Amino acid sequence: MVLIDYQNVEVSQWDGRKILSQVDFSVSEGEFVYVIGRVGAGKSSLLKTIYQELDIEEATRAEVLGTDMTTIRRRDVPALRRQMGIVFQDFQLLGDRSVEDNLRFVLEATGWPKAESRERIAEVLAQAGMEGKAASMPHELSGGEQQRIAIARALLNSPKLIIADEPTGNLDHETATGIMRLLRSIADKGTAVVMSTHNISLIEDFPGTVYECRDGRLIRP
């Protein structure tokens, strides 16, 4: 099943500045996809179009999870995002509440019954290898542990697709390798993962489909 189908997509910033032209990009169920390229080449901008942080105004086709991204209404964006998980380089955990409360906040925002929240939180923490950390505060965790919590958060709504923007960028090699194993295990269970990175060694250790942002284009190296 194709989850992302981009044909001749133009990727621009909010100010109209064009970042990538004539983008052809496809992601299928369970696929592990890398988007590589230098800083400023357009990796993050491309990912932002997938979860509608940036609009797509020009395209032959631009579908994400069956939704036409050129005509999507603003009020329908939250429903689209609930079908995907998003992981950032800087974790974006709420520092004033525990791990459990960080995860519960997402569940409450997406309409989960309170009675089911605790069980679901335990499930995703176990999947991320973070059992026993529910009561911890973010500042008590290492960078790798915080990223695992961020991945657990992304898994809460059983997404079909995970978007990971430089998820290992702030981590040492050993910790990054652990995060990669976790992401690959998620893809092996059927959830597609689209990950931007500048770390080529990770791609060598964990092969996947590779796209490169270069000179305003998205190419298959």
DAFEN-V712678 format. One record per backbone hydrogen bond with DSSP energy under -0.5 kcal/mol. CO is the residue of the C=O (numbers start at 1). NH is the residue of the N-H. E is the energy in kcal/mol with one decimal. If there is no record, write none. Layout:
# DAFEN-V712678
<<CO;NH;E> <CO;NH;E>>
This chain:
# DAFEN-V712678
<<1;3;-0.5> <1;29;-2.5> <3;65;-3.6> <4;27;-2.0> <5;63;-2.2> <6;25;-1.8> <7;60;-2.0> <7;61;-1.9> <9;11;-0.5> <9;23;-2.6> <10;12;-0.6> <11;19;-3.5> <11;20;-1.8> <13;16;-2.0> <17;13;-2.7> <20;11;-2.8> <23;9;-2.1> <23;25;-0.5> <25;6;-3.0> <27;3;-2.9> <27;4;-1.9> <28;31;-2.2> <31;33;-0.6> <31;193;-2.5> <32;209;-2.3> <33;195;-3.2> <34;211;-2.3> <35;197;-1.8> <36;213;-3.0> <38;41;-2.2> <42;46;-2.4> <43;47;-2.1> <44;48;-2.5> <45;49;-1.3> <46;49;-0.6> <46;50;-0.8> <47;50;-0.9> <47;51;-1.1> <48;53;-3.0> <48;54;-1.3> <49;52;-0.6> <55;57;-0.6> <58;10;-2.4> <61;7;-3.0> <62;69;-3.3> <63;5;-2.7> <64;67;-1.8> <67;64;-2.1> <67;69;-0.8> <68;71;-1.0> <68;72;-0.9> <69;56;-0.7> <73;76;-1.8> <73;77;-0.5> <74;77;-1.2> <76;80;-1.6> <77;81;-2.6> <78;82;-1.6> <80;83;-1.6> <81;84;-1.7> <83;160;-2.1> <83;161;-0.9> <85;163;-3.2> <87;165;-2.7> <88;91;-1.2> <90;92;-2.9> <93;95;-0.7> <94;97;-1.3> <97;138;-0.6> <98;102;-2.4> <99;103;-2.2> <100;104;-2.7> <101;105;-2.0> <102;106;-1.0> <103;107;-2.0> <104;108;-2.9> <105;109;-1.9> <106;110;-1.4> <107;112;-2.7> <108;111;-1.2> <113;116;-1.4> <113;117;-0.8> <114;117;-0.8> <114;118;-0.7> <116;120;-2.0> <117;121;-2.7> <118;122;-2.1> <119;123;-1.9> <120;124;-2.3> <121;125;-2.2> <122;126;-2.0> <123;127;-2.1> <124;128;-1.9> <125;130;-3.5> <126;129;-1.3> <130;133;-1.5> <133;136;-1.3> <134;100;-2.9> <136;99;-2.5> <137;140;-2.0> <138;141;-1.8> <142;146;-2.6> <143;147;-2.1> <144;148;-1.9> <145;149;-2.1> <146;150;-2.3> <147;151;-2.1> <148;152;-2.5> <149;153;-2.6> <150;154;-1.7> <151;155;-1.2> <152;155;-0.5> <152;156;-0.6> <153;156;-1.1> <155;158;-2.2> <160;192;-2.0> <161;85;-2.5> <162;164;-0.6> <162;194;-2.9> <163;87;-3.1> <163;165;-0.6> <164;166;-0.9> <164;196;-2.3> <165;89;-0.6> <166;169;-1.5> <168;171;-1.7> <172;176;-3.0> <173;177;-2.4> <174;178;-1.6> <175;179;-2.0> <176;180;-2.4> <177;181;-2.2> <178;182;-1.8> <179;183;-2.6> <180;184;-2.7> <181;185;-2.1> <182;186;-1.7> <183;187;-2.1> <184;188;-2.4> <185;189;-0.7> <186;189;-0.8> <186;191;-1.5> <187;190;-2.1> <190;30;-0.8> <190;192;-0.6> <192;162;-2.7> <193;33;-3.2> <193;195;-0.5> <194;164;-3.1> <195;35;-2.5> <196;166;-1.1> <198;200;-1.1> <199;202;-0.8> <199;203;-0.9> <200;204;-1.7> <201;205;-1.8> <202;206;-2.4> <209;34;-3.5> <211;36;-2.9> <212;214;-0.7> <212;219;-2.9> <214;217;-1.5> <216;21;-2.7> <217;214;-2.8> <217;219;-0.6> <219;212;-3.1> <219;221;-0.7>>
